[in-house]
Amino acid sequence: MALGFFSRLKEGLSRSTQKLTESIGSVLTRRTLDEAALAELEDALVAADLGIDVAARIIGAFRGTRFGSQVTDEEIRTALAEEIAAILAPVARPLEIDRRLKPHVVLVVGVNGTGKTTTIGKLAQSYAEQGMRAVLVAGDTFRAAAVEQLQIWGERTGAPVVSGAPGADAAGLAFDALTRARAEQADVLLVDTAGRLHNKSVLMEELSKIIRVMRKQDATVPHSVLLVLDATTGQNALQQVNVFKEMVDVTGLVVTKLDGSARGGIVVALAQEFGLPVHAVGVGEKASDLRAFDAMDYARGLVGAG
């Protein structure tokens, strides 16, 4: 990640960092990593939304390598960053678009308010900058604002947007968009979807219908299913992954709104719990504020190291 983005990431994670920093300061009143200090540090990691399993794993590593040692603030931060990066490294995988598919179909799912539509727009911008041609589908037909938002991104990125009347059949739109994308030899088709979790069975049927109808043209689609999660929801993000994994074959995650969250540790909990690729993280509204996920940069930003 560019230094500018790392600075934004670090700033975005500062509220999460503050929680950990205060706890590290408390631990260091002892200067020695004894059982009491490790217990305090473990509580701090859980409070920062890293989750019980991750906290236990990190403390176990500390106990094995640094127990009884005299430690400084910087040593603890560096060690924490290394342990967290080790958990994140296996899932830090950018979304690779296969340009041979014409198009690579990406279904974007998530509850309302997570930033799905904005994420699609930012991805379209990124692909345009890489010389790829995208087609966008305004599949959240129940929210007029989502359709308008996607049309603005379409104009901005030069990507055609397939949309319909309010309440239109999302599966039909996706089918038409796939027909167009194939005819025009587009590189990527980005499909927005509704996210009304209060009626899970209806949402499940809608998503399965979109997939079923598109497969009448191409049995291999969608090639990627991105679940967009809002970092400010903390541990609720774990439940959202479970729910959407029941509905569709989620292939990767995008985590948004890290600039407004004190719960940046949730990304670590997600990595430990599910092992799903984290393709990108977002720290603001601009297209450049969504970037490929880097394990060490994130770990350093989270603990305030470097």
C-alpha positions in Angstrom: 0.0 0.0 0.0 1.2 3.5 -0.7 2.4 5.5 2.3 -0.5 7.9 1.9 -3.0 5.0 2.2 -1.1 3.6 5.2 -1.4 6.9 6.9 -5.1 7.0 6.2 -5.4 3.4 7.5 -3.4 4.2 10.6 -5.6 7.2 11.2 -8.7 5.2 10.6 -7.7 2.6 13.1 -6.6 5.1 15.7 -9.7 4.6 17.8 -9.0 0.8 17.9 -5.4 1.6 18.6 -6.3 3.8 21.5 -8.0 1.0 23.3 -5.0 -1.3 22.9 -2.5 1.5 23.8 -4.2 2.3 27.1 -4.1 -1.4 28.0 -0.5 -1.8 26.9 0.3 1.2 29.1 -1.4 -0.5 32.0 0.6 -3.7 31.4 3.8 -1.8 31.3 3.4 -0.4 34.8 4.8 -3.8 35.8 7.5 -3.9 33.1 7.5 -7.7 33.3 5.3 -10.0 31.3 4.0 -12.0 34.2 0.6 -13.8 34.4 -1.2 -10.7 35.6 0.2 -8.6 32.8 -0.7 -11.3 30.2 -4.3 -11.5 31.5 -4.7 -7.7 31.2 -3.3 -7.8 27.7 -5.6 -10.6 26.7 -8.6 -8.7 28.0 -7.5 -5.7 25.9 -7.3 -7.8 22.8 -10.8 -9.1 23.3 -12.1 -5.6 24.0 -10.6 -4.5 20.7 -12.8 -7.0 18.9 -10.0 -9.4 18.0 -12.1 -12.2 19.6 -11.4 -14.7 22.3 -9.7 -17.3 20.0 -7.3 -14.7 18.5 -6.5 -13.2 21.9 -5.7 -16.7 23.4 -3.5 -17.5 20.4 -1.5 -14.2 20.7 -1.1 -14.5 24.5 -0.1 -18.2 24.1 2.7 -17.0 21.7 3.8 -14.3 24.2 3.8 -16.8 27.0 6.0 -19.1 25.0 8.6 -16.5 23.9 8.5 -13.5 26.3 7.1 -14.7 29.6 9.0 -13.2 32.6 10.9 -10.8 30.3 11.4 -7.1 30.8 9.6 -5.4 27.9 9.1 -1.9 26.5 6.1 -0.3 24.9 7.6 -0.6 21.4 8.6 -4.2 21.9 5.1 -5.2 22.8 3.6 -3.3 19.9 6.1 -4.8 17.4 5.5 -8.3 18.8 1.7 -7.8 18.7 1.9 -6.6 15.1 4.0 -9.7 14.1 1.5 -12.1 15.7 -1.5 -10.3 14.2 0.1 -10.2 10.8 0.8 -13.9 11.0 -3.0 -14.5 11.4 -3.9 -12.1 8.6 -1.2 -13.1 6.0 -3.0 -16.2 4.7 -6.2 -14.2 4.0 -4.7 -11.0 2.4 -5.4 -11.9 -1.2 -6.5 -9.3 -3.8 -9.5 -10.0 -6.0 -8.0 -11.3 -9.2 -10.1 -10.6 -12.3 -9.7 -13.3 -15.0 -9.8 -11.3 -18.2 -10.3 -14.4 -20.3 -13.8 -14.9 -19.0 -15.4 -11.9 -20.7 -16.9 -11.2 -18.3 -15.7 -12.2 -14.9 -19.0 -12.0 -12.9 -18.8 -10.6 -9.4 -21.9 -10.8 -7.2 -21.7 -8.3 -4.3 -23.8 -9.1 -1.2 -24.2 -7.8 2.3 -26.8 -6.1 4.6 -28.1 -2.7 3.8 -25.8 0.1 4.9 -22.5 -1.7 4.6 -21.4 0.2 1.5 -22.0 -2.4 -1.2 -23.0 0.1 -3.9 -20.1 2.4 -3.1 -17.7 -0.6 -3.1 -18.9 -1.5 -6.6 -18.3 2.0 -7.8 -14.8 2.1 -6.3 -14.0 -1.3 -7.9 -15.3 -0.1 -11.2 -13.0 3.0 -10.9 -10.0 0.8 -10.1 -10.7 -1.5 -13.1 -11.1 1.4 -15.4 -7.7 2.7 -14.3 -6.3 -0.7 -15.2 -7.8 -0.6 -18.7 -10.6 -3.0 -18.0 -14.2 -2.5 -19.1 -16.9 -3.0 -16.5 -20.7 -3.3 -16.7 -22.7 -2.6 -13.5 -26.0 -4.0 -12.4 -28.3 -2.0 -10.1 -29.8 -5.1 -8.5 -30.9 -3.4 -5.3 -34.1 -2.4 -7.0 -36.0 -1.5 -3.8 -33.7 1.4 -2.9 -33.9 4.2 -5.4 -30.9 5.8 -3.8 -28.8 2.7 -4.5 -29.8 2.9 -8.2 -29.0 6.6 -8.4 -25.7 6.1 -6.6 -24.6 3.4 -9.0 -25.6 5.5 -12.0 -23.4 8.3 -10.7 -20.4 5.9 -10.4 -21.2 4.6 -13.9 -20.9 8.1 -15.4 -17.8 8.7 -13.4 -16.1 5.5 -14.5 -17.5 5.1 -18.0 -19.2 1.9 -17.1 -22.7 1.2 -18.4 -25.3 0.6 -15.7 -28.2 -1.8 -16.2 -31.2 -0.8 -14.1 -35.0 -1.1 -14.1 -38.1 0.4 -12.6 -38.4 0.5 -8.8 -39.0 -3.1 -7.5 -37.9 -4.6 -10.9 -36.8 -8.2 -10.9 -33.2 -8.2 -10.0 -32.6 -11.6 -11.6 -33.9 -10.4 -14.9 -31.7 -7.3 -14.8 -28.6 -9.5 -14.0 -29.5 -11.8 -17.0 -29.8 -8.8 -19.3 -26.6 -7.3 -18.1 -24.8 -10.6 -18.6 -26.1 -10.8 -22.1 -24.8 -7.2 -22.8 -21.5 -7.8 -21.1 -20.9 -11.0 -23.1 -21.9 -9.2 -26.4 -19.6 -6.3 -25.6 -16.7 -8.5 -24.4 -16.6 -6.6 -21.1 -13.9 -7.7 -18.6 -16.0 -7.7 -15.5 -19.7 -7.6 -14.5 -20.4 -6.2 -11.0 -23.9 -7.1 -9.7 -25.3 -5.1 -6.8 -27.9 -6.8 -4.6 -30.5 -6.0 -1.9 -29.6 -6.7 1.7 -32.8 -6.8 3.7 -31.8 -9.3 6.4 -35.0 -8.8 8.4 -36.7 -11.2 6.0 -33.9 -13.7 5.4 -35.9 -16.3 3.5 -37.0 -13.7 0.9 -33.4 -12.4 0.5 -32.1 -16.0 0.2 -34.6 -16.7 -2.5 -33.8 -13.5 -4.4 -30.0 -14.2 -4.3 -30.5 -17.8 -5.4 -32.8 -16.7 -8.2 -30.2 -14.2 -9.5 -27.6 -17.0 -9.6 -30.0 -19.5 -11.1 -31.2 -17.1 -13.9 -27.6 -16.0 -14.8 -26.6 -19.7 -15.0 -29.0 -20.2 -17.9 -26.4 -18.3 -19.9 -23.2 -19.5 -18.2 -23.2 -22.4 -15.7 -19.9 -21.1 -14.1 -21.2 -17.8 -12.8 -20.8 -16.0 -10.5 -17.0 -16.4 -10.5 -16.7 -14.4 -7.3 -19.1 -13.6 -4.5 -18.0 -10.6 -2.4 -19.5 -10.0 1.1 -19.2 -6.4 2.1 -19.0 -5.9 5.9 -19.1 -2.6 7.9 -16.3 -2.6 10.5 -18.4 -0.5 12.9 -20.7 -3.4 13.5 -17.9 -5.3 15.4 -18.7 -8.8 16.4 -22.0 -8.7 14.4 -19.9 -9.0 11.3 -19.2 -12.6 12.3 -22.9 -13.4 12.3 -23.3 -11.7 8.9 -20.7 -14.0 7.4 -22.5 -17.0 8.9 -25.8 -15.9 7.5 -24.5 -15.1 4.0 -22.5 -18.3 3.8 -25.8 -20.2 4.3 -27.3 -18.3 1.3 -24.5 -18.1 -1.2 -20.9 -19.4 -1.7 -19.1 -16.4 -0.3 -15.6 -16.3 -1.9 -14.1 -13.2 -0.3 -14.7 -10.2 2.0 -14.4 -6.4 1.7 -14.4 -4.5 5.0 -15.5 -0.9 4.9 -15.8 2.1 7.2 -12.6 1.5 9.1 -12.2 5.3 9.3 -15.2 5.5 11.7 -14.6 2.4 13.8 -13.0 1.6 17.2 -13.5 -2.1 16.2 -10.7 -2.6 13.7 -9.8 -5.8 15.4 -12.8 -7.5 13.8 -10.8 -8.2 10.7 -8.4 -10.4 12.7 -11.4 -12.2 14.2 -12.8 -12.8 10.8 -9.5 -14.2 9.5 -9.2 -16.6 12.4 -12.9 -17.7 12.3 -13.5 -18.2 8.6 -10.2 -18.0 6.7 -12.0 -16.2 3.8 -9.8 -14.0 1.6 -10.0 -10.3 2.7 -9.7 -8.6 -0.7 -9.9 -5.0 0.3 -10.4 -2.5 3.1 -12.0 0.9 3.0 -11.1 4.0 5.0 -13.2 6.7 3.3 -15.5 7.8 0.5 -13.0 8.4 -2.3 -12.3 5.6 -4.9 -8.7 5.7 -3.7 -9.8 4.9 -0.2 -10.5 1.3 -1.0 -7.3 -0.7 -1.4 -6.0 -4.2 -1.5 -5.6 -5.6 2.0 -2.0 -5.8 3.3 -1.5 -7.9 6.5 1.5 -6.2 8.0 0.3 -2.7 7.2 -3.0 -3.5 8.8 -1.4 -5.1 11.9 1.0 -2.1 12.3 -1.9 0.3 11.9 -4.0 -1.6 14.5 -1.4 -1.6 17.2 0.1 1.8 16.4 3.5 0.5 15.5 5.8 2.0 12.8 
